[in-house]
Structure formats: structure tokens, C-alpha cells
């Protein structure tokens, strides 16, 4: 059942992205950036946490969860350090994603040859 | 006629000649591909929660890292581009699309050298996501923090 909801919610988010691309003629880069901002905005109102509880991987795998995690880390660190904590904690939860993207991206680019 | 009017007139003139994208089929493909990637993510999350010491809050980190590794490898062997051609936004919206943007930009500029090619261009496409994410998180964080103090 959890897998079904993950599939449906994750798929629905991708359909929204596809509509933005086809109907409103946005580039994939514009779609992903607006999704990140939307994720941060939804987290600011506490909506995204409920979506994660409900859909699991369907809410954590799309790039909206990147924005959600950025804000979440910032808010958690602002509990301890106040205003400055927002800047300190912003990449706390997403550092695994960013550092692995840098590491694997670099290694793959070193090893493989460009195609096409 | 001014330049802008000419541009508009031209855009109107060629409108009937442009092929219409098959909206429904594109959406269906994006739904299937995106949903499938999310199922893989859900399975990975379950795996990390059962066999390693992760809870629901922290399991997202290794899941994202694993998906990024898979996607980087698929980009390296040229498979992810084919998935992207089929799935459209279904392959761009999940975190795998982020890894694909990082890896493909680095691969594309490999001929310019390791430092000036790969390392400089690593975030050429994906940098926008990080910039907008950090800026918006900063702004929303400030607003929420201000609310918390005032209330």
C-alpha cells in the first residue's frame, strides 16, 4: 500500500512538471528550480511533512524534498543558535545529497567517455 | 512595424505550423517513469530502515545518495538520456534528474581538462537548483523565525 501511494504521489508530481514543460513551455531547469522553491514554501506552512508521512518515497524522491530539507535544517539549527542558525543549518540535511552528487558526478565524468 | 511587433506577428504566423506536443501521452509517460523512480526510492528507504540504523527522519539521506549513484552511473553509460527522452519530466523532477544534470554537464566538458572542464562545469546546470533552494530556504526561514519570536 505504501508503495502504491509512493507511485501515485511521485507520478503526480512528475505530471505537474510535464504540464509545466509542455503547456507553459518551461525548460527542465526552470521546472526543477520552481519545484525546489515550491518545496521550501510548502514546508514553511508545514504541509510537506504531512505529505512525506502519507506518501513516503513519493514525497522524498522528487526534488521538492530538497527545498523542504534545506528549510528543515535551517529551522532545526535556529532553535539552538537563533538568527545565525538559519545560515549554519541550511545544508545540514542535504549535505549527503550534494556531496554524493559532487563525488559520483566527478568520478563518473573521469571514468566514462561522453556519448553522442 | 517595430521589431517587437514583427516578432509577435511572426510567432502568430508560425503557430499553426508548429507540431503540438502529445500532452496526454507525455503526461502518462512522465507519471509512469516518475512513479517508478519513487517506488525504487521507497524500497531503498525501507531497506536502510530495516538493515541499517536509520529512522524515518534520517533514511532520506542514504536513499538520496544511492539514487544519485545509480543515476550518475546510468548517465555515464548513456542510459539515462534514453530514459529522459522517454519520460520527460518524469526523469527530471526526481533527485535522479539532479544527478543527471551534474554528471552530464561534467561529461560534456571533459575534453577541456579535469580542472577547467569537469570540476568547473559540474554545477553548470544543477547550480540553479542549489541557488534557488538556498535563497528561498533562507527567506522562508527568516519569515518563520520572525513569526516565532513575535508570536
Interface residues (C-beta under 8 A of the other chain):
Chain A: X2 X3 X6 X7 X8 X9 X10 X11 X12 X13 X14 X15 X16 X17 X18 X19 X20 X21 X22 X23 X28 X29 X31 X32 X33 X35 X36 X37 X39 X40 X41 X43 X44 X56 X57 X58 X60 X61 X62 X63 X65 X66 X67 X69 X70 X71 X74 X75 X78 X82 X83 X86 X87 X90 X91 X93 X96 X97 X98 X100 X101 X102 X104 X105 X106 X107 X108 X109 X110 X111 X112 X113 X114 X115 X116
Chain B: X21 X23 X26 X27 X29 X30 X31 X32 X33 X34 X35 X36 X37 X38 X39 X40 X41 X42 X43 X44 X45 X60 X61 X62 X63 X64 X65 X67 X68 X69 X72 X73 X75 X76 X77 X78 X81 X87 X88 X89 X90 X92 X93 X94 X95 X96 X97 X98 X99 X101 X102 X103 X106 X107 X108 X110 X111 X114 X118 X119 X122 X125 X126 X128 X129 X130 X132 X133 X134 X136 X137 X138 X140 X141 X142 X143 X144 X145
